Amino acid sequence: MTMTLVLTFGSSLQYGYNLWVVNHPAAIIKEFLNATYKARKKENIQPNLLNFLYTLTTSIYSLGGVIGSVMAYPMVDTCGRKGALMITNLLAIASALFMGFSTIVQAYEYIIFSRLISGVCSGIFSCAVPMYLAEIAPRSLRGATITMAMVAVATGVLISQILGLREILGSKEKWPILLSLMGFFAAFQLLVLPKFPESPRFLLIQRKNEEKARKVLRVLRAKEDVEEEIEELNQEDICEMAEKEMKGLKLLTFKGLRWQMISVVVLMGGQQLTGVNAVFYYTGKTYEMIQPSKNEAQYISILSSVFVILTLLIVTYTIDTVGRRILILMGFSSCSTLCVLLTMTLEPQSTVTWMSYVSSSLLFLFFISYMLGPGPLPHVIAAELFLQSSRSTGVVLGGFVYWLLNFVTGMVVLHIDRKIGTYTLLLFWPLCMASFVFIFRFIPETKNKTFLEIRRLMAVQMAKKIQVQGPYDHLGQQRQLMRLNGKRRRKHRNIQDPSFVPSVPSI
């Protein structure tokens, strides 16, 4: 537990902090962008260009996340899970220093580049941290351990909101300190990470060092007898022989992992296509309708983050007892319903004065529903669907989809809103429902199961789906052939081999 807290609140907290830190001092950053442009061009920047530069400053963080998620794949397999985190924290310190010198350099390209590097770090953290936690956690606490990473992300957002208040660091003189503060957390991680053990699964299966893996397990489990878990690792080592011979793109196209890869894409895609970025956008517009003061709006955001953290703590407490499927299905169904209800309340806000308060309540419920399932659980399930040699490929694929869609939806929502207005949220409703249906039909419950048991369960479930699609009885096969071949097949019904049974494709 100590390792989990130190790891998540050192690495994932940086991710959450940097995700939100440019939102509160938005006016100050825009003023900085205008001042640097004016010093170079001898004239004030045009409003459209200013908005574009600020949008680029915020959204390029997600583009950096795309790059970082791709970089994570060779890092975690070459340097190990712990080694990848140490390298990333070094890069995070460099990014923090870049941010701190923004006012000295006086160039808007410089701060945009700094945000890009910060996004690269977060992209690596978002892949490496859940992977590391999944491999060191006991199976009875694996869900809660991985979910703690999302709690740390939300805590980082909350810290950035508090420190971004004008009374603390959100002033014109102090905002570079606000942007660079995460360098201290990265430095702290570099001090403590060398004392952490490497993943025992990585040591035994990928480095073939069973004795060292045994020592690490004794430390992690705080007991001497870990032979049962060592035996499980050896069985997994034997069962994934085919996957060890393939890397990268070959694993992505490997038939035995096809459904796992599709599941990861749907989970991470569904996470972003719930409409969460559009809801963030309409949250700002709804607050404008309520017309709170600037400080009041900041305190509302802080209060919302507190409730988000409380929701995540509830998920952390219940995920290994209630299970993943119930929570994530509840979350997706609630988000899809709220997309429709929000569309109904956002349109009449300009004519019905009290409607903005109804919309605010529904927006709040949406964030709670999102954090109940679609927010944290895809990262948990994605790490559990794979065996050791293919886990890095699967998790990195999920990270790539997550960051890419985060970047695309963040950029596209504004343009769609200009075309169809508040009906934008309805575009996400069928995507959210499609994710719900896929998870309900194809993704099994993974709580308290070994990675080998999850792999076998996935294979059995896919085989059942294939069997349902093709009848196994003679008359059913006859009817299927007649539908496909028409009247010609109907004439030759009696010559079919009654012993014919279609084979199930290998998974």
C-alpha positions in Angstrom: 0.0 0.0 0.0 2.9 2.4 0.8 4.4 1.7 -2.6 1.1 2.3 -4.3 0.6 5.7 -2.6 4.1 6.9 -3.2 4.1 5.8 -6.8 0.7 7.1 -7.8 0.9 10.4 -5.9 4.3 11.0 -7.4 3.7 10.1 -11.0 0.0 10.1 -11.8 -0.5 13.2 -9.7 1.9 15.0 -12.1 -0.3 13.9 -15.0 -3.5 15.3 -13.3 -1.8 18.6 -12.3 -0.4 19.3 -15.7 -3.7 18.4 -17.3 -5.6 21.2 -15.6 -2.9 23.8 -14.6 -3.3 26.1 -17.6 -7.1 26.5 -17.2 -7.3 28.8 -14.1 -4.7 31.4 -15.1 -6.1 31.4 -18.7 -6.4 35.2 -18.8 -2.8 35.7 -17.6 -1.5 33.2 -20.2 -3.4 34.9 -22.9 -1.9 38.2 -21.8 1.6 36.6 -21.9 0.9 35.3 -25.5 -0.2 38.8 -26.6 2.8 40.5 -25.0 5.3 38.2 -26.6 3.6 38.6 -30.0 3.5 42.4 -29.6 7.2 42.5 -28.7 8.0 40.7 -31.9 5.5 42.2 -34.4 5.0 45.6 -32.8 1.2 45.2 -32.7 -1.4 43.5 -30.7 -2.3 40.0 -31.7 -5.7 39.4 -33.5 -8.4 37.8 -31.2 -8.7 34.8 -33.5 -5.0 34.1 -33.5 -4.9 34.6 -29.7 -7.6 32.1 -29.2 -5.9 29.7 -31.6 -2.5 30.0 -29.7 -4.2 29.5 -26.4 -6.1 26.5 -27.7 -2.9 25.1 -29.1 -1.1 25.6 -25.7 -3.8 23.6 -24.0 -4.5 20.9 -26.6 -0.9 20.2 -27.5 -0.6 18.5 -24.1 -2.8 15.7 -25.5 -0.7 15.5 -28.7 2.3 15.0 -26.4 0.4 12.3 -24.7 0.0 10.5 -28.0 3.8 10.7 -28.5 4.5 9.6 -24.9 2.1 6.6 -25.1 4.0 5.3 -28.2 7.4 5.9 -26.5 6.2 3.9 -23.5 6.3 0.6 -25.4 10.0 0.3 -26.0 10.8 1.9 -22.6 8.9 -0.5 -20.4 10.2 -3.6 -22.1 13.8 -2.4 -22.5 14.4 -0.5 -19.2 11.7 -2.3 -17.1 8.6 -0.7 -15.5 10.6 1.0 -12.8 13.3 2.1 -15.2 10.8 3.7 -17.5 9.3 5.7 -14.7 12.7 7.0 -13.6 13.6 8.2 -17.1 10.2 9.9 -17.4 10.7 11.7 -14.1 14.0 13.1 -15.4 12.1 14.4 -18.5 9.4 15.8 -16.2 12.0 17.9 -14.3 13.3 19.3 -17.6 9.7 20.1 -18.6 9.2 21.9 -15.3 12.3 24.0 -15.8 11.2 24.9 -19.3 7.9 26.1 -17.8 9.6 28.1 -15.1 11.7 30.1 -17.6 8.7 31.0 -19.8 8.6 34.7 -18.7 12.4 35.0 -19.1 12.5 33.6 -22.7 9.5 35.6 -23.8 8.4 33.4 -26.7 5.0 31.8 -27.1 6.6 28.9 -29.1 8.7 28.1 -26.0 5.7 27.6 -23.7 3.9 25.6 -26.3 7.0 23.3 -26.6 7.1 23.0 -22.8 3.5 21.9 -22.8 4.3 19.3 -25.4 7.1 17.8 -23.3 4.8 17.8 -20.3 2.3 15.9 -22.4 4.9 13.3 -23.4 5.7 12.7 -19.7 2.0 12.2 -18.9 1.5 9.9 -21.9 4.3 7.6 -20.6 2.9 7.8 -17.0 -0.6 6.9 -18.2 0.7 3.6 -19.6 3.6 2.7 -17.3 2.0 3.3 -14.0 -1.1 1.1 -14.4 1.1 -1.6 -15.9 3.5 -1.5 -13.0 0.7 -1.5 -10.4 -1.1 -4.4 -12.2 2.1 -6.5 -12.0 3.0 -5.9 -8.3 -0.5 -6.0 -6.8 -2.0 -9.2 -5.4 -5.0 -10.3 -7.5 -7.5 -9.7 -4.7 -6.5 -6.0 -4.6 -5.5 -5.5 -8.2 -8.5 -3.4 -9.2 -8.2 -1.1 -6.2 -4.4 -0.7 -6.7 -4.8 0.4 -10.3 -7.7 2.7 -9.6 -5.5 4.6 -7.1 -3.7 6.0 -10.1 -6.9 7.7 -11.2 -7.5 9.0 -7.7 -4.0 10.5 -7.9 -4.9 12.1 -11.3 -8.0 13.7 -9.8 -6.0 14.9 -6.8 -3.5 16.5 -9.1 -6.4 18.4 -10.8 -7.7 19.5 -7.4 -4.2 20.7 -6.3 -3.8 22.7 -9.6 -7.2 24.3 -9.1 -6.4 25.3 -5.5 -2.9 26.6 -6.3 -4.3 28.4 -9.4 -6.4 30.7 -7.2 -5.4 34.3 -7.6 -4.7 34.5 -3.9 -2.1 31.7 -4.1 -0.2 31.3 -7.4 -2.7 32.4 -10.0 -1.3 35.9 -10.3 0.7 37.5 -13.1 3.9 37.4 -11.1 3.6 33.8 -9.8 2.1 31.8 -12.7 5.4 30.4 -14.0 5.9 28.9 -10.5 2.5 27.4 -10.8 3.3 25.7 -14.1 6.7 24.4 -12.9 5.7 23.2 -9.5 5.5 19.5 -10.5 9.2 19.4 -10.9 9.4 18.9 -7.1 7.2 15.8 -7.3 9.4 14.5 -10.1 12.5 15.1 -8.1 10.9 13.3 -5.1 10.1 10.3 -7.3 13.7 10.1 -8.5 14.8 9.9 -4.8 12.4 7.1 -3.8 12.1 5.0 -7.0 15.5 3.4 -6.7 14.4 1.8 -3.5 11.3 0.3 -5.1 11.5 -3.3 -6.5 11.1 -4.1 -10.2 7.9 -5.9 -11.3 8.4 -9.6 -10.3 6.5 -10.7 -13.5 8.9 -8.7 -15.6 11.9 -10.2 -13.8 10.8 -13.8 -14.1 9.0 -13.9 -17.5 10.9 -11.3 -19.5 14.3 -11.3 -17.7 14.4 -15.0 -16.7 15.6 -14.2 -13.2 13.4 -16.4 -11.0 15.4 -16.0 -7.8 15.2 -12.2 -7.9 11.5 -12.4 -8.7 11.1 -14.6 -5.6 12.9 -12.1 -3.4 10.8 -9.2 -4.7 7.6 -11.2 -4.1 8.6 -11.9 -0.5 9.1 -8.1 0.0 5.8 -7.2 -1.7 3.7 -9.9 0.1 5.5 -9.6 3.4 5.8 -13.4 3.7 8.4 -16.1 3.0 6.2 -18.6 1.2 5.5 -17.2 -2.3 5.9 -20.5 -4.2 2.3 -20.6 -5.3 2.6 -17.3 -7.0 6.0 -18.3 -8.5 4.3 -21.4 -9.9 1.6 -19.2 -11.4 4.3 -17.0 -13.1 6.0 -20.1 -14.5 2.7 -21.4 -15.9 2.1 -18.0 -17.6 5.7 -18.1 -18.9 5.0 -21.4 -20.6 1.5 -20.5 -21.9 2.7 -17.4 -23.8 5.5 -18.9 -25.8 3.9 -17.7 -29.1 3.6 -14.1 -27.9 7.2 -13.9 -26.9 8.4 -14.4 -30.4 6.4 -11.3 -31.7 6.8 -7.6 -31.0 4.9 -4.5 -31.8 2.8 -4.6 -35.0 3.0 -8.4 -35.2 1.3 -8.7 -31.8 -1.4 -6.2 -32.9 -2.3 -8.5 -35.8 -1.8 -11.8 -33.9 -5.0 -13.8 -34.2 -4.8 -15.1 -30.6 -5.0 -11.6 -29.3 -7.5 -10.2 -31.7 -10.4 -9.8 -29.3 -8.2 -8.4 -26.6 -7.0 -5.7 -28.9 -10.5 -4.9 -30.1 -11.7 -4.7 -26.5 -8.9 -2.3 -25.5 -9.7 0.0 -28.5 -13.5 -0.1 -27.6 -12.8 0.6 -23.9 -10.4 3.5 -24.4 -12.4 4.8 -27.3 -15.6 4.6 -25.3 -14.0 6.4 -22.5 -13.4 9.5 -24.7 -16.5 9.2 -26.8 -18.9 9.4 -23.8 -18.9 13.1 -24.6 -16.8 14.1 -21.6 -14.9 16.8 -23.5 -18.1 18.3 -24.8 -19.5 18.2 -21.2 -16.4 20.1 -20.0 -17.1 22.7 -22.7 -20.8 23.1 -21.8 -20.0 23.3 -18.2 -18.2 26.6 -18.9 -21.1 27.9 -20.9 -23.6 26.9 -18.2 -21.6 28.7 -15.6 -21.8 31.8 -17.8 -25.6 31.6 -17.8 -25.6 31.3 -14.0 -23.3 34.3 -14.0 -21.2 33.6 -11.0 -18.1 35.8 -10.3 -14.8 34.5 -11.5 -13.8 33.4 -8.0 -17.1 31.7 -7.4 -16.7 29.7 -10.6 -13.2 28.6 -9.5 -14.6 27.4 -6.1 -17.4 25.5 -7.9 -14.8 23.7 -9.9 -12.8 22.9 -6.7 -16.0 21.5 -5.1 -16.7 19.4 -8.1 -13.2 17.9 -8.0 -13.7 17.0 -4.3 -16.9 15.0 -5.3 -15.0 13.4 -8.1 -12.3 12.2 -5.8 -14.9 10.9 -3.3 -16.6 8.9 -6.2 -13.2 7.5 -7.2 -12.5 6.4 -3.6 -15.9 4.6 -3.5 -14.9 2.8 -6.8 -11.5 1.9 -5.2 -13.3 0.5 -2.2 -15.9 -1.5 -4.1 -14.1 -2.6 -7.4 -12.7 -5.8 -6.0 -16.0 -6.9 -4.3 -18.7 -5.6 -6.6 -16.6 -6.2 -9.8 -15.6 -4.3 -12.9 -18.6 -5.1 -15.1 -21.3 -3.8 -12.9 -19.5 -0.5 -12.3 -18.5 0.2 -15.9 -21.9 -0.8 -17.3 -23.7 1.5 -14.8 -21.3 4.3 -15.7 -21.8 4.0 -19.5 -25.6 3.6 -19.2 -25.8 6.7 -17.0 -23.6 8.8 -19.3 -25.6 7.9 -22.3 -28.9 8.8 -20.6 -27.5 12.1 -19.3 -26.3 13.0 -22.8 -30.0 13.0 -23.9 -31.2 14.9 -20.8 -28.5 17.5 -21.1 -29.4 18.2 -24.7 -33.0 18.8 -23.6 -32.0 21.3 -20.9 -29.1 23.1 -22.7 -31.3 24.5 -25.5 -33.8 26.4 -23.5 -31.3 28.0 -21.1 -31.5 31.4 -22.8 -35.3 31.5 -22.4 -35.9 29.8 -19.1 -33.9 31.4 -16.3 -33.9 28.4 -13.9 -33.0 25.9 -16.6 -29.2 26.6 -16.2 -29.4 25.3 -12.6 -31.0 22.0 -13.9 -28.3 21.7 -16.5 -25.6 22.3 -13.8 -27.1 19.5 -11.7 -27.1 17.1 -14.7 -23.5 18.1 -15.6 -22.4 17.3 -12.1 -24.2 13.9 -12.3 -22.5 13.2 -15.6 -19.0 13.7 -14.1 -20.0 11.4 -11.2 -21.2 8.7 -13.6 -18.1 9.1 -15.7 -15.9 8.5 -12.7 -18.0 5.6 -11.6 -17.0 3.5 -14.6 -15.8 5.0 -18.0 -13.1 7.1 -16.3 -11.0 4.7 -14.3 -12.1 1.2 -15.2 -10.9 0.9 -18.9 -7.3 1.3 -17.6 -7.9 -1.5 -15.1 -9.4 -3.9 -17.6 -6.9 -3.1 -20.3 -4.0 -4.1 -18.0 -5.8 -7.4 -17.0 -6.7 -8.7 -20.5 -3.1 -9.6 -21.4 -0.3 -11.9 -20.4 3.2 -10.5 -19.5 4.8 -10.4 -23.0 1.9 -8.7 -24.7 0.7 -6.4 -21.9 2.9 -3.5 -22.9 1.6 -3.7 -26.5 -2.0 -3.8 -25.3 -1.7 -1.0 -22.7 0.2 1.2 -25.1 -2.4 0.7 -27.8 -5.0 1.7 -25.3 -3.0 4.8 -24.3 -2.5 5.8 -28.0 -6.3 5.6 -28.6 -7.1 7.5 -25.4 -4.7 10.4 -26.1 -5.5 10.6 -29.8 -9.2 10.8 -29.2 -8.7 13.2 -26.4 -6.8 15.5 -28.7 -9.3 15.1 -31.6 -12.5 15.5 -29.6 -11.0 18.5 -27.7 -10.3 20.2 -31.0 -13.5 19.2 -32.8 -16.1 19.9 -30.2 -15.9 23.7 -30.7 -16.3 23.4 -34.5 -19.3 21.0 -34.2 -21.0 23.3 -31.6 -20.8 26.1 -34.1 -22.7 24.0 -36.7 -25.4 22.2 -34.6 -25.2 24.0 -31.2 -26.3 22.1 -28.1 -27.2 19.0 -30.1 -23.5 18.1 -30.2 -24.0 15.8 -27.2 -26.5 13.7 -29.1 -23.7 12.6 -31.4 -22.0 10.9 -28.5 -25.1 9.0 -27.3 -25.0 6.2 -29.9 -21.2 5.8 -29.4 -21.7 5.5 -25.6 -24.5 3.0 -26.1 -22.3 1.0 -28.5 -19.6 0.8 -25.9 -22.1 -0.4 -23.3 -23.4 -3.2 -25.6 -19.9 -4.4 -26.5 -18.8 -4.5 -22.9 -22.0 -6.3 -21.9 -21.6 -9.0 -24.6 -17.9 -9.6 -24.9 -15.9 -8.5 -21.8 -16.0 -10.9 -18.9 -15.7 -10.1 -15.2 -12.0 -10.1 -14.2 -12.1 -9.5 -10.4 -10.0 -11.8 -8.3 -8.7 -13.8 -11.2 -5.2 -14.5 -12.4 -4.1 -13.3 -15.8 -4.1 -16.8 -17.1 -7.7 -17.4 -15.9 -8.8 -14.1 -17.6 -7.2 -15.2 -20.8 -9.0 -18.6 -20.7 -12.2 -16.9 -19.8 -11.9 -14.5 -22.7 -11.2 -17.4 -25.1 -14.2 -19.4 -23.8 -16.5 -16.4 -24.1 -15.5 -15.7 -27.6 -16.0 -19.3 -28.6 -19.5 -19.2 -27.2 -20.3 -16.1 -29.2 -19.0 -17.8 -32.4 -21.1 -20.9 -31.6 -24.2 -18.8 -31.2 -23.6 -17.2 -34.6 -23.5 -20.7 -36.4 -26.0 -23.4 -35.5 -24.5 -26.8 -34.7 -27.5 -29.0 -35.4 -28.1 -30.6 -38.8 -31.4 -28.9 -39.6 -30.1 -25.5 -38.4 -27.1 -25.8 -40.7 -29.5 -26.8 -43.6 -31.5 -23.6 -43.1 -28.4 -21.4 -42.9 -27.1 -22.9 -46.2 -30.5 -22.4 -47.9 -30.6 -18.7 -46.9 -27.1 -18.2 -48.3 -27.6 -20.1 -51.6 -31.3 -19.6 -52.3 -33.5 -22.0 -54.2 -30.6 -24.0 -55.7 -29.5 -25.2 -52.3 -33.1 -26.1 -51.4 -33.2 -28.7 -54.2 -30.2 -30.5 -52.8 -31.2 -30.6 -49.2 -31.1 -34.4 -49.0 -27.5 -34.8 -50.1 -26.0 -32.9 -47.2 -23.8 -34.9 -44.9 -25.8 -35.3 -41.6 -22.6 -35.8 -39.6 -21.3 -32.3 -40.6 -20.5 -30.0 -37.7 -18.8 -26.7 -38.4 -15.6 -26.1 -36.6 -15.0 -23.1 -34.3 -12.2 -20.8 -35.5 -9.3 -20.6 -33.1 -9.2 -17.6 -30.8 
